[in-house]
Amino acid sequence: MVTRAKDGIFKPLERMNCHVTTTSPLPRSHVHALRDPNWKEAMLDEYNALISNRTWVLVPNLANVNVVHFMWLFKHKFHADGSLSRYKAHIVANGRSQQQDIDCDETFSLVVKPTTIRNVLSLLVSRDWPIHQLDVKNAFLHGQLSETVYMHQPPGFVNSTKPDYVCHLQKSLYGLEQAPRAWFQHFTSFATRIGFHHTQRTAPGLFLSHYKFAEEIREKAHMQQCNPCRTLVDTESKIEPEGAPVADLTLYRSLARAFQYLTFTHPDLSYVVQQVCLYMHDPQEPHLLALKRILRYVRGTLDHDLQVHASSMTQLVAYTDADWAGCPVTRRFTSGYYVFLGDNLLSWSAKRYVTLSRSSAEAKYHGVANVVAKMAWIYNLLRELHTPLRHQRTKHIEIDIHFVRDYVASDQVRVLHVPSRFNFADIFTKGLPTALFIDFRSSLNIRMSYAHTAGEY
């Protein structure tokens, strides 16, 4: 039976556009890079940029002077969707070949505290002020050098008329010991133009994300396809210094340092990261397994970021807890705290103390004193953002019973008891059941973000 005539009906000709996009792999050396058109162009762009910036002048190679070595570094730059943006080549000086008091002197440079960044962002979002992102390309190349520094000419770009000459650096290069300080000194003249870390802006506020960095950590560990897990550590397990030594010490330490950086936007990682960092001097297989579990957890929470809300409240609220004698070997205690400004999480810490505590009350008192010291610092920061306090090691505050009592007596601090079920600081001192861990994590503003950050990495 024919239901309808098909005469004169033709299917349209489907044309498919099939193409393959290839990416040049990272070269092993500048020799291999010069053979690849993509990397050769990137090297040429870097060289021309340095020449146009008047980074150096060629001078005769004088006797008995220190000539700094350098190397080419290569990297793929990606868009937020993972597509290739461009090939990037860097000339990086080898700071280890510099000599103190000869071609480098003072190298210290101020670094903004993460607490300060979160504090300012909290105020901006709460008051609905506009946020502008500024980026300085090749920032370190703008720093002016006050020392006399010589460097070899880049291979492949040696001046044919002056092959024996060396580069007398006029401006800073990446890798020089004084590069951060030179850039900071140059930047202070433009201090009114402050650039913030690129974040995702949404209607409710901001999400602070390290999505791309978390992906790079898994690639470094060759665990791109690992199975995700919901928690970081079991409720009963304690990491102990037992087991076979880790074969690749460099990889272990590199991953541990990377996770320390990741805790800037993921406070839920703080407890287990400080645990694995305790054994960086002599890691064992159980410690490596703990690192791998962090990687699995990170994979399962790639869409969770630290949220900053618009909040009308400006009250500082902190929670603290201590796990007395929690270490099964040394019986030292672990203390943790976090501080909120209104609805926004500003500061947190998970720390194993080097001293022994005689009782649970004494351990908790140490924790209270520690968080009160942090709140006092934040309170001063809110009053004067230019207060010259930088790092924990430069803050000398007497932490004892009288310290806390003085703040309580002056009505600046109220100390209240919080039952363990509602004390979110437990997440910084021990492993928790899955449901409780997820509940506490949400209370720390670690929530699913709306979209990944746009822009180039």
C-alpha positions in Angstrom: 0.0 0.0 0.0 1.3 3.4 -1.0 0.3 6.1 1.4 1.7 9.0 -0.6 3.5 9.6 -3.8 7.2 10.0 -3.6 7.8 11.1 -7.2 9.8 14.3 -7.4 10.9 14.3 -3.8 14.7 14.4 -3.4 16.7 14.4 -0.2 18.9 17.4 0.1 22.6 16.8 -0.4 24.3 17.1 2.9 27.7 18.6 2.8 29.9 18.2 5.8 32.8 20.4 6.7 35.4 18.0 8.1 38.7 19.5 9.3 41.2 18.7 12.0 42.8 21.2 14.2 46.3 20.4 15.5 48.3 22.0 18.2 52.0 22.1 18.1 53.3 20.3 21.2 55.5 22.0 23.8 59.1 22.0 22.5 61.8 20.4 24.5 64.3 23.1 23.7 64.7 26.3 21.7 66.3 24.2 18.9 63.1 22.2 18.5 61.1 25.4 18.8 62.9 27.1 15.9 61.9 24.2 13.7 58.2 24.7 14.3 56.6 27.7 12.5 54.2 28.3 15.4 56.8 28.4 18.1 59.3 30.3 16.0 56.7 33.0 15.4 56.1 33.1 19.2 59.8 33.4 19.9 60.1 36.2 17.3 57.2 38.1 18.9 58.9 37.8 22.3 62.2 39.0 21.0 60.7 41.9 19.1 58.7 42.9 22.2 61.9 43.0 24.3 63.7 45.0 21.6 60.9 47.5 21.2 60.8 47.8 25.0 64.5 48.6 25.0 65.1 45.9 27.6 68.9 45.7 26.8 71.7 47.2 24.9 74.6 45.2 23.4 78.0 45.9 25.0 81.4 44.2 24.7 81.9 41.2 27.1 84.1 42.6 29.8 86.5 40.3 31.7 85.7 39.3 35.3 82.0 40.3 35.1 79.1 37.9 35.9 77.0 37.1 32.8 73.6 35.8 33.7 72.3 32.7 31.9 68.7 32.4 30.7 66.3 29.9 29.1 63.3 29.9 26.8 60.0 28.8 28.3 57.0 27.8 26.2 53.4 27.6 27.0 50.0 27.2 25.3 47.6 30.0 26.2 43.9 28.9 26.2 40.5 30.5 26.2 38.1 29.7 29.0 36.4 27.1 26.7 39.7 25.2 26.3 40.4 26.3 22.8 43.9 27.4 21.9 44.4 31.2 22.1 48.1 31.6 21.1 51.5 30.2 21.5 53.6 32.0 24.1 57.4 32.0 24.4 59.2 33.7 27.3 62.9 34.6 27.8 63.5 33.9 31.5 66.7 34.8 33.2 68.3 32.3 35.6 68.3 34.1 38.9 70.5 31.4 40.4 73.3 32.6 38.3 73.2 36.0 39.8 75.6 37.0 42.6 74.4 38.8 45.7 75.7 42.4 46.1 77.1 42.3 42.5 74.1 42.2 40.1 71.3 41.9 42.7 70.7 43.5 46.1 67.3 43.9 47.8 64.8 41.4 46.4 61.9 41.6 48.9 58.6 42.7 47.4 55.2 43.2 49.1 52.5 40.7 48.2 48.8 41.4 48.9 47.2 39.1 51.4 44.3 37.0 50.1 42.3 38.2 53.2 42.7 41.8 52.0 41.4 40.9 48.5 38.4 39.1 49.8 37.7 41.9 52.3 37.7 44.6 49.6 35.6 42.5 47.2 33.1 41.9 50.0 32.7 45.7 50.5 32.5 46.3 46.7 29.7 43.8 46.2 27.8 44.8 49.3 27.8 48.5 48.2 27.1 47.6 44.5 30.2 49.5 43.4 31.6 48.9 39.9 34.6 46.6 39.6 37.1 47.0 36.8 39.7 44.4 35.9 43.1 45.7 34.8 45.9 43.5 33.3 49.4 44.6 32.6 50.9 42.4 29.9 54.5 41.4 30.6 54.4 43.3 33.9 57.9 42.4 35.1 59.4 43.8 31.9 58.5 47.3 32.9 60.6 47.4 36.0 63.7 49.6 35.9 66.9 48.0 37.1 69.2 49.9 39.5 71.9 47.2 39.4 74.2 46.4 36.5 73.2 43.1 35.0 74.6 41.4 32.0 73.0 38.5 30.1 74.0 36.3 27.2 72.4 36.9 23.8 69.4 34.7 23.1 70.4 31.7 20.8 68.8 32.0 17.4 68.7 35.8 17.7 72.4 36.6 18.1 73.4 39.8 16.5 75.4 38.7 13.4 77.6 41.8 13.5 78.3 41.6 17.3 78.2 37.9 18.1 80.6 38.2 21.1 78.7 41.0 22.8 76.4 40.5 25.8 73.1 42.2 26.8 73.4 44.9 29.3 69.9 44.9 30.9 68.2 48.2 31.2 64.9 46.8 32.4 63.8 43.7 34.3 63.3 40.3 33.0 61.3 37.4 34.3 63.5 35.2 36.5 65.7 37.9 37.9 66.0 37.9 41.6 65.0 41.6 41.8 62.2 41.4 39.1 59.2 41.4 41.6 60.6 44.3 43.5 61.5 46.3 40.4 57.9 45.9 39.1 56.4 46.8 42.5 58.4 50.0 42.7 57.3 50.9 39.2 53.7 50.0 40.0 53.6 52.2 43.1 53.6 55.3 40.9 50.2 54.1 39.6 48.8 52.9 42.9 45.4 54.5 42.2 44.9 52.0 39.4 44.4 48.7 41.2 43.8 45.6 39.2 41.8 42.7 40.8 42.1 39.0 40.0 39.7 38.1 37.1 36.5 36.7 38.6 33.1 35.8 37.5 30.5 38.5 38.0 26.9 37.4 38.6 23.7 39.1 39.9 24.1 37.8 43.5 27.8 38.8 43.6 31.1 37.2 42.7 32.6 33.7 42.4 36.3 33.4 43.0 37.5 30.5 40.9 40.7 28.5 40.2 39.0 26.3 37.6 41.8 26.3 35.0 44.5 26.0 37.7 42.7 22.9 39.2 42.7 21.3 35.7 46.4 21.9 35.3 47.1 20.2 38.7 45.3 17.0 37.5 47.2 17.1 34.2 50.5 17.4 36.1 49.6 14.4 38.2 48.3 12.4 35.1 44.9 12.0 36.7 42.7 13.6 34.2 40.3 10.6 34.1 40.3 9.9 37.9 37.0 9.0 39.5 35.6 11.8 41.6 34.8 11.4 45.4 32.5 13.4 47.7 34.8 14.0 50.7 38.5 14.6 51.3 39.2 12.3 54.2 37.5 9.5 56.1 36.1 10.3 59.5 38.4 7.9 61.3 41.5 7.9 59.2 44.6 9.9 60.4 47.6 10.4 58.1 50.6 8.8 59.8 54.4 8.8 58.9 54.4 5.1 57.9 54.7 3.2 54.6 57.1 3.0 51.7 58.9 6.2 50.6 57.3 8.1 47.7 59.3 7.5 44.5 58.9 11.0 42.9 59.5 13.5 45.7 59.5 16.4 43.3 56.0 15.6 42.1 54.6 15.2 45.6 56.0 18.5 46.8 54.9 20.3 43.6 51.3 19.0 44.0 51.3 19.9 47.7 52.4 23.5 47.0 49.8 23.7 44.2 47.0 22.7 46.6 48.2 25.3 49.1 47.6 27.9 46.4 44.2 26.4 45.6 43.0 26.8 49.3 42.9 30.6 48.6 39.5 30.1 47.0 38.7 26.6 48.4 38.7 26.7 52.3 37.2 23.2 52.3 40.7 21.9 51.2 42.5 23.5 54.1 42.5 20.7 56.7 43.7 17.8 54.5 46.2 20.1 52.6 47.9 21.1 55.8 48.0 17.4 56.7 49.8 16.3 53.6 52.2 19.3 53.8 53.4 18.2 57.2 55.3 15.4 55.5 56.8 17.2 52.6 60.3 16.5 54.0 59.8 12.7 53.8 56.5 11.7 52.2 55.3 8.1 52.3 52.8 6.2 50.2 49.8 6.9 52.5 50.5 10.6 52.1 50.6 10.2 48.3 47.2 8.4 48.5 45.9 11.4 50.4 47.1 13.7 47.7 45.4 11.6 45.0 42.1 11.7 47.0 42.3 15.5 47.0 42.7 15.3 43.2 39.6 13.1 43.0 37.6 15.5 45.2 38.7 18.5 43.2 37.5 16.8 40.0 34.1 16.2 41.5 33.8 19.9 42.6 35.2 21.8 39.6 31.9 23.6 39.4 32.0 24.8 43.0 33.6 28.1 43.8 33.8 30.6 46.7 30.9 33.0 46.5 31.0 36.6 47.6 27.5 38.0 48.4 26.1 41.5 48.5 25.5 41.9 52.3 24.1 44.8 54.3 25.7 43.4 57.5 29.2 44.5 58.5 29.6 42.5 61.7 32.6 40.2 62.1 31.7 36.7 63.2 34.2 33.9 63.7 34.0 30.2 64.6 36.9 28.2 66.0 37.5 24.6 67.1 40.4 22.4 68.2 41.0 18.6 67.9 42.9 18.0 71.1 45.7 15.4 70.9 44.5 14.5 67.4 47.8 13.5 66.0 48.2 9.7 66.7 52.0 10.0 66.8 52.9 13.3 68.5 49.5 14.0 70.3 49.7 17.6 69.1 46.4 19.3 68.5 45.0 20.9 65.3 43.1 24.1 65.5 41.0 25.8 62.9 38.9 28.9 62.5 37.1 31.1 59.9 36.0 34.7 59.9 32.9 36.2 58.3 32.2 39.8 57.5 28.4 39.8 57.2 27.6 36.9 54.8 31.1 36.8 53.3 34.0 34.5 54.3 37.2 36.5 54.6 39.7 34.4 56.4 40.3 30.8 57.5 43.0 28.6 58.8 43.8 25.0 59.7 47.0 24.5 61.7 48.8 21.8 63.6 50.5 23.3 66.6 54.0 22.4 67.5 53.4 22.5 71.3 51.5 20.0 73.4 48.3 21.0 75.2 47.5 19.5 78.6 43.7 19.5 78.1 41.0 20.1 75.5 40.1 23.4 77.2 43.6 24.6 76.8 43.7 23.6 73.1 40.4 25.4 72.5 41.7 28.5 74.3 44.7 28.6 71.9 42.2 28.5 69.1 40.1 31.3 70.5 43.2 33.5 71.0 44.4 32.8 67.5 41.1 33.8 65.9 40.7 36.9 68.1 44.1 38.0 66.9 43.0 37.6 63.3 39.7 39.5 63.9 41.7 42.3 65.5 43.8 42.5 62.4 40.8 42.5 60.1 39.1 45.2 62.3 42.1 47.4 61.8 42.1 46.7 58.1 38.5 47.8 57.8 39.4 51.1 59.5 42.6 51.7 57.7 43.4 49.7 54.6 46.9 51.2 54.5 47.9 49.7 57.8 51.4 48.3 57.2 50.7 44.7 58.2 51.7 42.0 55.7 52.3 38.4 56.8 51.6 36.3 59.8 55.3 36.2 60.7 55.4 40.0 61.0 52.4 40.2 63.4 53.6 39.8 67.0 50.5 39.6 69.2 50.7 38.1 72.7 48.4 35.1 72.6 47.4 34.1 76.1 44.5 34.3 78.5 44.9 38.0 79.2 44.9 38.8 75.5 41.4 37.3 75.0 40.1 38.6 78.4 41.1 42.2 77.4 39.0 42.0 74.2 36.0 40.5 76.1 36.3 43.0 78.9 36.2 45.9 76.4 33.1 44.5 74.7 35.0 44.1 71.4 34.6 40.3 71.4 31.8 38.0 72.6 32.8 34.4 73.2 29.8 32.0 72.8 29.6 28.2 72.9 28.5 26.5 69.7 27.5 22.8 69.7 29.7 20.6 67.4 26.7 20.0 65.1 26.6 23.7 64.2 30.3 24.6 64.5 31.5 24.9 60.9 35.1 25.1 62.1 35.1 21.3 62.5 35.8 21.1 58.8 39.3 22.5 59.5 40.2 20.1 62.3 39.0 16.6 61.3 37.3 14.3 58.8 33.5 14.6 58.8 30.7 12.3 57.5 29.7 13.1 54.0 26.3 14.8 54.7 27.9 17.0 57.5 30.9 17.8 55.3 28.7 19.0 52.4 26.5 21.0 54.8 29.5 22.7 56.4 31.1 23.3 52.9 28.0 25.1 51.8 28.0 27.2 54.9 31.5 28.4 53.9 30.0 29.8 50.6 31.5 27.0 48.5 28.7 26.6 46.0 28.0 25.7 42.4 28.9 28.6 40.1 26.8 29.7 37.2 29.5 29.5 34.5 33.2 29.3 34.2 35.3 32.4 34.2 35.7 34.0 30.8 39.0 35.2 29.5 42.5 33.9 28.7 44.7 31.9 31.0 
